[in-house]
Amino acid sequence: MNKLIAFASSLLLLVSCSEKASDPVREAIKGEIMGNMTQEFSDVTINSVEKIDSTTYRTEFERRRKVFTIKRDSDSDFLLKYMTEGKKRNAAIKSDSYKRDLEILAGLDSLEAECAGILDDIAYYDYRFSASAKGQGVTMQFRDAYISITPDGHVVSMTAERRDLHKSTGRVIPGYVELVVGDDMLDASEAVE
């Protein structure tokens, strides 16, 4: 009887140790693949996940500021070029774009001031992962794919190329989407949905 109890205890211990707790990063990756791809997948197997970087809100503000500073400088150069060439319509378009760039840069300064208390907090982590997804006669392999995930498990960006990973990560900044897209554009998109 003692051997039976010892065996049952060992078996129970083995089973409880082999059950993994749900990994929020793996679950976020699976959710992104299953829910936001053009192809529908019924099964996703994550083969590997490696954390490769983390980004604070301060760093993300710096990235966004750099993007819009480059855009502002480019718009300024084209504005001057079109004005000297006498291309009034093109100059007007670049003038509007230049003004919008200035508004966004000023807005980023305001948002950064509002976020002063969280600037040094982690905005998101970057991961490299490999996975396979199956669905409706199709198997897709994700080899060295990249994903950015907030500490609370929200996927910010996913891409096959690391250089493209931070193109849309500004969305983690509170108020950024409204600033860049504009409230009237958000109202129009909400009306469509």
PADO-349000 format. One record per residue (C-alpha): x, y, z. Coordinates in steps of 0.1 Angstrom, whole numbers, plus 5000, padded with zeros to 4 digits. Example, Ala and Ser with C-alpha at 12.3 -4.5 7.8 and 13.67 -1.06 7.14 Angstrom:
PADO-349000
512349555078513749895071
end
This chain:
PADO-349000
500050005000502850245008504450174975501150254957500950584976504550674969504050584932500850794930502551084947505551064923503151054893501251344906504451544912505651454877502451574861502251894881505851984872505351914835502352144832503652484822502052804834500653014806503453234792501953584784504553654757503853324739500053384742500453734728502353594698499853324692496953574695498653804670499253534645495753374649493853694650495553954629496953784598495353784564495353394565493253234592495152984613493652724636496952604653500152794662503252634676505852864691509252704687511452974703511153324719514053544728513853884744516254114725515554464737513354694758512255044751511355314775508755584768511555844767513355644740510055614720509555984722513056034709512355794680509155974671510756314673513556204650511056074624509156394623512256614624513556424593510156464576510056834585513456894570512556704539509256894535511157224540513657134513510957044488508957354497511957574489512657374457508957404445508857774453512057844433510657634404507357824405505357504412502657674433500457364438503357144449504657424471501157454488501057084495504557084510503757394530500757224545502756914553505557124568503057304591501556964601505156844609505657144632502257084649503156714655506656804669505057064693502356804702505056544710506656804734503256844751502656474753506156414767505456674794502156504803503956164805506756294827505956034854506355734831509255844808511655594823509155304825509255024799506955094770507554754753509854464749511254344716511353964709512753744682510653434677510153124655506752964650504652764627501052824620498552584604495252644588493052544559495752344541498352604546501452594569503352924575506752934591507853234611511653214612513353484631510253704631510154004654507454144677507054424702504854364732503954594761504454474797500754404799500754174769499554414741501154354707502454684693504254564662505154244644507354204613509753974595512554234594514054374626514654714609510854754604509954664639509755024653507855184624504555184642505555164679504655524686501155394693502355314729502555684737499255794752497656044728500055974699497555824675495156114680498056364675499356214643496056104627493956394639490756384658488556444628490156144610489555924641485956034641485555944605487155604609484955534640481855624619482855364593483355084618
end
